[in-house]
């Protein structure tokens, strides 16, 4: 049986399309930076589905995933700035732990704004120097959406979060840390972080 040129061309085109699509799917599946953010958002969705709606309960759900996904040591160092080098290893360790707890409580608090919404993740990350950027869009229950991007560094761990593509979370935190650092260095910042964390975790959901 003879196969027409049209049929042969169609078969070849179909095979090429399948190959290209398979390659795209494979690249997306292998994008470790995207997988990091996907796991993070899965924990957020899990926290929103949990029956307990208070900040403390949500922090317990997302905390372990944040610990795996976030490079808290780098984030704390960058947020503190130049003064970091003058702190003892013990102070640096305490500040990193306090920063982690503060960051977790902050995101557990923000989850209330995402209740009933959705998280969309671009399937492929983009290079930014030696790091990768994962672009996402988060919408609330009313459909109001915000672009939230993640800077993913070595070990596929997140080092910063950007609102609308350019507003750095770490830069904003650095600004809020300036006064405590100026007032009393590491110990003052440590108290600031612990007090703010305790206040957020004690907050009760609105009736």
N, C-alpha and C positions, 0 to 999 in steps of 0.2 A: 504494500500500500504506500502510495506516495504522500508525503507531507508537504503541504503548500508552504511557500515562502512566508506567507502571513502567519501560518500556524507555528512555523519554526521560530519566527521572530517573536511571536507572542510568548512561546515557551521560554525563549532565552531571556526576554524582558522580565517574565515572572520569576525565573530563577535568580536573576540579578537583584530584583526587588527584595525577594526573600533573603538573599545573602546580606544585602545592605541593612535590612531591618534586623536581622539576627545579630549583625555586628553592632548595631546601635544598642540593642537590648543588652548585649553582653557587656559593652562599655559602661552602660548605666548600672548594670548589676555589679560591676567591678569597681565602681566609683566609691571608694572607702569613705571619702569626705561626706558624700551624700548619705551613706549608710549611718554615719555618726549622727547626723541631724535627724534622720528618719527614726532612729532609736530614741532620740531625745523627745521628738514630738509624740511618739507612741506612749512614752511615760506621761506626757502632759494629758493626752487623751484618756489614759487610764485613771489619772488623778481626777479628771473632770467627771468620770463615770462612777467614781467611788461614792458611796452613800454619804460619807462625812464631807461636809463642804467647808470646814474651817481650815485656816492657813496651816496650822500645825499638822493636821492629817495629810494635807496635800504635800507638805514638805517631806513627810516620811515616805510618800510614794515616789516622788521625783528625785529625792536626795541621792540614792544609790546610782541612778543613771547619770545625774549631773556629775557625780564624783568620777565616773568612768569617761564621760564625754568632754569635760572641761579641764583645761590645763590651768588649774587654780594657782599653782606656784608662779607661773609666768604672769597670769592676770593680776595677782596681788602685787607682784614686783613692779609691773608697769603702772598700775593704779597708784602706788605709793610714789613712784618717781625717784629722783636722785637721792633722796634721804634713805632709801632702802639699803644702800651700801654701808651706811653708818650704823646699821642695827646689828646686834649680835645674832648668831645662828638661832639661838633660843627665841629671840624676839621675832625673827623672820618666820620661824616655824609656827609660833603662836598667832601671828598675823595672818598667815596663809590659812590656818584652820578657821580663824574667826571670819576671814573674808569668804571662805567657802560656805559657812553657815549663813552669813549675811546674804550672799548671792542666792542661795537656795530659798531662804525666806522671802526674798524680793520676788523671785519668779513664782513661788507658790501664791503670793499675794496677787500678782498680776493675772493669774489664771482665772480669777473671777470675771475678768473682762472678756475672756475668750469662751466662756460657757455658752454652749449652743452654737458655736461657730465652727470653723474648719481650718485646717492647716494644709497648705499646698506647697510642695517642694519641687523645684526645677530638677529634672532627672540627672543633669550633668553639672559638675562644678566647673569653675573657671580659675585659671592660674592667676595668682597675684604674687609676683616675686617667687619665693620658694614655698609659698603657702597656696591654699585653695580657698575660693569663696563659694559658698552654697547659698543660692538665692531662694527665698521662700516668701509666701504671702499668707498672712494670718487675718482671718475675717471673724468678726463677732457675730452674735445672733441676728443683728440687724443688717448684716451684709457689708458693714463698713470694713474695708480692708486696709492693711498696712504692709509695706514691704519690710521684711526683716531678714537680714543676711548674716551669715556666720563665717568668720575667718578661721579656717581650720589649718593648724600647723603640723609639726612633726608628730608622729604617732597617731595622726588623725584625731587630734584633740582640739577643741575649740579654744581660741585665744581671745576673741572679741566678738561682739554682736553689734550690728549696725542697723539703725532705724532709717528707713527710706534711703538705704544705700550708702549713707555717709555720716550719720550721727553715731559716733562711737560710744558704746556703753562704758568702756573702760575710761575714756576721756571724761565722761560725765561723772563717773565715780571719783576720778582724780580730783575734780573740782570740789566735790563734797568732802573729800578727805583733807583738803588743804588747811582748814581752820583747826581741826583736832591735831594735825601734825605740827602746826605752828605753835599751838598752845602747850603741847607736852610730849611731842615726839611719838615714839612707838607705843608707850603706855597709854597716852591719851587717845590715840587712834584705836587701840585695842578696846578701850572702854566704849568708845563711840560705836564700834561695830557690834559689840556684845549687847549694848543697850538697845540699839536699833533692831537687832535681831529678836531680842526678847519681846519688844513691843509688837513687832509684826506677828510673832507666833502666838501672842496672847489675844490677838484680835479675833472677835467672834463674827460669824457670817451675819449679814443683814437678814432680818426676818422677812 
